[in-house]
Amino acid sequence: MAIYTVYEPPPRGADARHADRFVFVRDGFFWSAFLLAPLWMLRHRLWLALMVYVAVAVAIGACAQFFRLPAGITVAVGFLLSLLIGFEASTLRRWALARRKWTNVGVVVGDDLELAERRFFDAWIGHELPPRSARPNPAPSLRSPMASDVIGLFPQPGGRP
Protein backbone atom coordinates (compact mmCIF):
# COMPACT_ATOMS: atom_id res chain seq x y z
CA MET A 1 0.00 0.00 0.00
CA ALA A 2 1.25 3.44 -0.86
CA ILE A 3 0.75 6.54 1.26
CA TYR A 4 -0.24 9.76 -0.46
CA THR A 5 -0.25 13.30 0.88
CA VAL A 6 -3.06 15.40 -0.59
CA TYR A 7 -2.63 19.08 -1.42
CA GLU A 8 -5.36 21.56 -2.28
CA PRO A 9 -4.49 24.51 -4.52
CA PRO A 10 -4.89 28.08 -3.33
CA PRO A 11 -8.34 29.51 -4.14
CA ARG A 12 -8.63 31.20 -7.53
CA GLY A 13 -11.88 33.04 -7.04
CA ALA A 14 -15.32 32.46 -5.56
CA ASP A 15 -15.10 28.67 -5.86
CA ALA A 16 -12.20 27.48 -3.72
CA ARG A 17 -12.59 23.77 -4.52
CA HIS A 18 -11.35 22.37 -7.77
CA ALA A 19 -11.18 18.61 -7.40
CA ASP A 20 -9.30 18.21 -10.67
CA ARG A 21 -6.47 20.43 -9.41
CA PHE A 22 -5.73 18.48 -6.20
CA VAL A 23 -2.25 16.94 -6.10
CA PHE A 24 -1.51 13.54 -4.59
CA VAL A 25 2.17 13.10 -3.65
CA ARG A 26 3.22 9.47 -3.12
CA ASP A 27 5.70 8.62 -0.40
CA GLY A 28 8.61 6.41 -1.33
CA PHE A 29 11.51 6.05 -3.71
CA PHE A 30 11.15 7.59 -7.19
CA TRP A 31 13.15 5.75 -9.85
CA SER A 32 12.61 8.53 -12.36
CA ALA A 33 14.10 11.09 -9.95
CA PHE A 34 17.04 8.76 -9.27
CA LEU A 35 17.82 8.08 -12.92
CA LEU A 36 16.97 11.45 -14.50
CA ALA A 37 17.02 13.98 -11.64
CA PRO A 38 17.23 17.22 -13.68
CA LEU A 39 14.48 16.13 -16.07
CA TRP A 40 12.31 14.98 -13.16
CA MET A 41 12.75 18.36 -11.47
CA LEU A 42 11.84 20.17 -14.69
CA ARG A 43 8.77 17.96 -15.10
CA HIS A 44 7.52 18.88 -11.63
CA ARG A 45 8.56 22.55 -11.90
CA LEU A 46 11.04 22.40 -9.02
CA TRP A 47 13.13 25.34 -10.24
CA LEU A 48 14.86 26.15 -6.97
CA ALA A 49 15.69 22.50 -6.31
CA LEU A 50 17.05 22.22 -9.86
CA MET A 51 19.30 25.24 -9.34
CA VAL A 52 20.63 23.77 -6.08
CA TYR A 53 21.14 20.39 -7.77
CA VAL A 54 23.12 21.97 -10.63
CA ALA A 55 25.20 24.01 -8.16
CA VAL A 56 26.02 20.89 -6.12
CA ALA A 57 26.86 18.90 -9.27
CA VAL A 58 29.19 21.69 -10.47
CA ALA A 59 30.78 21.88 -7.01
CA ILE A 60 31.36 18.12 -7.03
CA GLY A 61 33.00 18.37 -10.44
CA ALA A 62 35.14 21.35 -9.38
CA CYS A 63 36.27 19.62 -6.18
CA ALA A 64 37.09 16.47 -8.14
CA GLN A 65 39.27 18.52 -10.50
CA PHE A 66 40.89 20.57 -7.74
CA PHE A 67 41.76 17.56 -5.57
CA ARG A 68 42.51 15.36 -8.61
CA LEU A 69 40.18 12.62 -7.43
CA PRO A 70 39.94 9.40 -9.41
CA ALA A 71 36.94 9.03 -11.71
CA GLY A 72 35.54 6.21 -9.57
CA ILE A 73 35.20 8.45 -6.53
CA THR A 74 33.54 11.19 -8.57
CA VAL A 75 31.06 8.69 -10.02
CA ALA A 76 30.35 7.30 -6.53
CA VAL A 77 29.63 10.78 -5.16
CA GLY A 78 27.35 11.49 -8.15
CA PHE A 79 25.59 8.17 -7.56
CA LEU A 80 25.02 9.05 -3.90
CA LEU A 81 23.63 12.45 -4.91
CA SER A 82 21.20 10.77 -7.33
CA LEU A 83 20.26 8.25 -4.65
CA LEU A 84 19.50 11.10 -2.25
CA ILE A 85 17.30 12.79 -4.85
CA GLY A 86 15.44 9.50 -5.45
CA PHE A 87 14.69 9.06 -1.76
CA GLU A 88 13.80 12.72 -1.11
CA ALA A 89 11.79 13.38 -4.28
CA SER A 90 8.42 13.40 -2.52
CA THR A 91 9.81 15.73 0.15
CA LEU A 92 11.01 18.12 -2.56
CA ARG A 93 7.54 18.12 -4.14
CA ARG A 94 5.82 18.74 -0.79
CA TRP A 95 8.23 21.57 -0.02
CA ALA A 96 7.59 23.20 -3.41
CA LEU A 97 3.81 22.92 -3.00
CA ALA A 98 3.99 24.44 0.48
CA ARG A 99 6.07 27.33 -0.90
CA ARG A 100 3.36 27.94 -3.52
CA LYS A 101 0.74 28.21 -0.73
CA TRP A 102 -0.94 24.87 -1.41
CA THR A 103 -2.78 23.47 1.61
CA ASN A 104 -2.09 20.01 2.98
CA VAL A 105 -5.59 18.58 3.42
CA GLY A 106 -4.82 15.04 4.44
CA VAL A 107 -3.14 11.72 4.01
CA VAL A 108 -4.67 8.74 2.26
CA VAL A 109 -3.57 5.14 1.74
CA GLY A 110 -4.21 3.16 -1.43
CA ASP A 111 -2.78 0.45 -3.66
CA ASP A 112 -2.46 2.95 -6.51
CA LEU A 113 -3.23 6.59 -7.27
CA GLU A 114 -6.76 5.87 -8.54
CA LEU A 115 -7.78 4.03 -5.38
CA ALA A 116 -6.21 6.72 -3.19
CA GLU A 117 -8.12 9.44 -5.07
CA ARG A 118 -11.37 7.49 -4.74
CA ARG A 119 -10.89 6.98 -1.01
CA PHE A 120 -9.99 10.60 -0.42
CA PHE A 121 -12.89 12.08 -2.39
CA ASP A 122 -15.38 9.60 -0.91
CA ALA A 123 -14.33 10.82 2.53
CA TRP A 124 -14.32 14.44 1.34
CA ILE A 125 -17.83 14.24 -0.11
CA GLY A 126 -19.08 12.10 2.77
CA HIS A 127 -18.15 14.95 5.14
CA GLU A 128 -15.72 12.80 7.06
CA LEU A 129 -13.21 15.53 6.34
CA PRO A 130 -14.32 18.97 7.50
CA PRO A 131 -14.55 21.76 4.93
CA ARG A 132 -11.64 24.16 4.65
CA SER A 133 -13.24 26.87 6.80
CA ALA A 134 -14.05 24.43 9.61
CA ARG A 135 -10.62 22.83 9.86
CA PRO A 136 -8.87 23.77 13.08
CA ASN A 137 -5.46 25.34 13.03
CA PRO A 138 -2.71 23.00 14.11
CA ALA A 139 -1.93 23.15 17.79
CA PRO A 140 1.33 24.87 18.69
CA SER A 141 2.28 21.90 20.86
CA LEU A 142 1.18 18.34 21.40
CA ARG A 143 0.21 19.03 24.96
CA SER A 144 -3.38 20.02 25.61
CA PRO A 145 -4.10 23.08 27.78
CA MET A 146 -5.75 20.85 30.41
CA ALA A 147 -2.81 18.45 30.61
CA SER A 148 -1.10 18.01 33.94
CA ASP A 149 2.13 16.36 34.94
CA VAL A 150 0.40 13.16 36.04
CA ILE A 151 1.22 9.94 34.24
CA GLY A 152 -1.45 7.27 34.35
CA LEU A 153 -5.22 6.97 34.33
CA PHE A 154 -6.12 9.69 36.83
CA PRO A 155 -7.10 13.07 35.36
CA GLN A 156 -5.69 15.16 38.23
CA PRO A 157 -3.08 14.68 40.93
CA GLY A 158 -4.73 12.92 43.85
CA GLY A 159 -7.80 12.04 41.78
CA ARG A 160 -9.81 8.89 42.42
CA PRO A 161 -10.99 6.32 39.87
C-alpha positions as CSV (number, residue, x, y, z in Angstrom):
1,M,0.0,0.0,0.0
2,A,1.3,3.4,-0.9
3,I,0.8,6.5,1.3
4,Y,-0.2,9.8,-0.5
5,T,-0.2,13.3,0.9
6,V,-3.1,15.4,-0.6
7,Y,-2.6,19.1,-1.4
8,E,-5.4,21.6,-2.3
9,P,-4.5,24.5,-4.5
10,P,-4.9,28.1,-3.3
11,P,-8.3,29.5,-4.1
12,R,-8.6,31.2,-7.5
13,G,-11.9,33.0,-7.0
14,A,-15.3,32.5,-5.6
15,D,-15.1,28.7,-5.9
16,A,-12.2,27.5,-3.7
17,R,-12.6,23.8,-4.5
18,H,-11.3,22.4,-7.8
19,A,-11.2,18.6,-7.4
20,D,-9.3,18.2,-10.7
21,R,-6.5,20.4,-9.4
22,F,-5.7,18.5,-6.2
23,V,-2.2,16.9,-6.1
24,F,-1.5,13.5,-4.6
25,V,2.2,13.1,-3.6
26,R,3.2,9.5,-3.1
27,D,5.7,8.6,-0.4
28,G,8.6,6.4,-1.3
29,F,11.5,6.0,-3.7
30,F,11.1,7.6,-7.2
31,W,13.2,5.8,-9.9
32,S,12.6,8.5,-12.4
33,A,14.1,11.1,-10.0
34,F,17.0,8.8,-9.3
35,L,17.8,8.1,-12.9
36,L,17.0,11.4,-14.5
37,A,17.0,14.0,-11.6
38,P,17.2,17.2,-13.7
39,L,14.5,16.1,-16.1
40,W,12.3,15.0,-13.2
41,M,12.8,18.4,-11.5
42,L,11.8,20.2,-14.7
43,R,8.8,18.0,-15.1
44,H,7.5,18.9,-11.6
45,R,8.6,22.6,-11.9
46,L,11.0,22.4,-9.0
47,W,13.1,25.3,-10.2
48,L,14.9,26.2,-7.0
49,A,15.7,22.5,-6.3
50,L,17.1,22.2,-9.9
51,M,19.3,25.2,-9.3
52,V,20.6,23.8,-6.1
53,Y,21.1,20.4,-7.8
54,V,23.1,22.0,-10.6
55,A,25.2,24.0,-8.2
56,V,26.0,20.9,-6.1
57,A,26.9,18.9,-9.3
58,V,29.2,21.7,-10.5
59,A,30.8,21.9,-7.0
60,I,31.4,18.1,-7.0
61,G,33.0,18.4,-10.4
62,A,35.1,21.3,-9.4
63,C,36.3,19.6,-6.2
64,A,37.1,16.5,-8.1
65,Q,39.3,18.5,-10.5
66,F,40.9,20.6,-7.7
67,F,41.8,17.6,-5.6
68,R,42.5,15.4,-8.6
69,L,40.2,12.6,-7.4
70,P,39.9,9.4,-9.4
71,A,36.9,9.0,-11.7
72,G,35.5,6.2,-9.6
73,I,35.2,8.4,-6.5
74,T,33.5,11.2,-8.6
75,V,31.1,8.7,-10.0
76,A,30.4,7.3,-6.5
77,V,29.6,10.8,-5.2
78,G,27.4,11.5,-8.2
79,F,25.6,8.2,-7.6
80,L,25.0,9.1,-3.9
81,L,23.6,12.4,-4.9
82,S,21.2,10.8,-7.3
83,L,20.3,8.2,-4.7
84,L,19.5,11.1,-2.2
85,I,17.3,12.8,-4.9
86,G,15.4,9.5,-5.4
87,F,14.7,9.1,-1.8
88,E,13.8,12.7,-1.1
89,A,11.8,13.4,-4.3
90,S,8.4,13.4,-2.5
91,T,9.8,15.7,0.1
92,L,11.0,18.1,-2.6
93,R,7.5,18.1,-4.1
94,R,5.8,18.7,-0.8
95,W,8.2,21.6,0.0
96,A,7.6,23.2,-3.4
97,L,3.8,22.9,-3.0
98,A,4.0,24.4,0.5
99,R,6.1,27.3,-0.9
100,R,3.4,27.9,-3.5
101,K,0.7,28.2,-0.7
102,W,-0.9,24.9,-1.4
103,T,-2.8,23.5,1.6
104,N,-2.1,20.0,3.0
105,V,-5.6,18.6,3.4
106,G,-4.8,15.0,4.4
107,V,-3.1,11.7,4.0
108,V,-4.7,8.7,2.3
109,V,-3.6,5.1,1.7
110,G,-4.2,3.2,-1.4
111,D,-2.8,0.5,-3.7
112,D,-2.5,3.0,-6.5
113,L,-3.2,6.6,-7.3
114,E,-6.8,5.9,-8.5
115,L,-7.8,4.0,-5.4
116,A,-6.2,6.7,-3.2
117,E,-8.1,9.4,-5.1
118,R,-11.4,7.5,-4.7
119,R,-10.9,7.0,-1.0
120,F,-10.0,10.6,-0.4
121,F,-12.9,12.1,-2.4
122,D,-15.4,9.6,-0.9
123,A,-14.3,10.8,2.5
124,W,-14.3,14.4,1.3
125,I,-17.8,14.2,-0.1
126,G,-19.1,12.1,2.8
127,H,-18.2,15.0,5.1
128,E,-15.7,12.8,7.1
129,L,-13.2,15.5,6.3
130,P,-14.3,19.0,7.5
131,P,-14.5,21.8,4.9
132,R,-11.6,24.2,4.7
133,S,-13.2,26.9,6.8
134,A,-14.1,24.4,9.6
135,R,-10.6,22.8,9.9
136,P,-8.9,23.8,13.1
137,N,-5.5,25.3,13.0
138,P,-2.7,23.0,14.1
139,A,-1.9,23.1,17.8
140,P,1.3,24.9,18.7
141,S,2.3,21.9,20.9
142,L,1.2,18.3,21.4
143,R,0.2,19.0,25.0
144,S,-3.4,20.0,25.6
145,P,-4.1,23.1,27.8
146,M,-5.7,20.8,30.4
147,A,-2.8,18.5,30.6
148,S,-1.1,18.0,33.9
149,D,2.1,16.4,34.9
150,V,0.4,13.2,36.0
151,I,1.2,9.9,34.2
152,G,-1.5,7.3,34.3
153,L,-5.2,7.0,34.3
154,F,-6.1,9.7,36.8
155,P,-7.1,13.1,35.4
156,Q,-5.7,15.2,38.2
157,P,-3.1,14.7,40.9
158,G,-4.7,12.9,43.9
159,G,-7.8,12.0,41.8
160,R,-9.8,8.9,42.4
161,P,-11.0,6.3,39.9
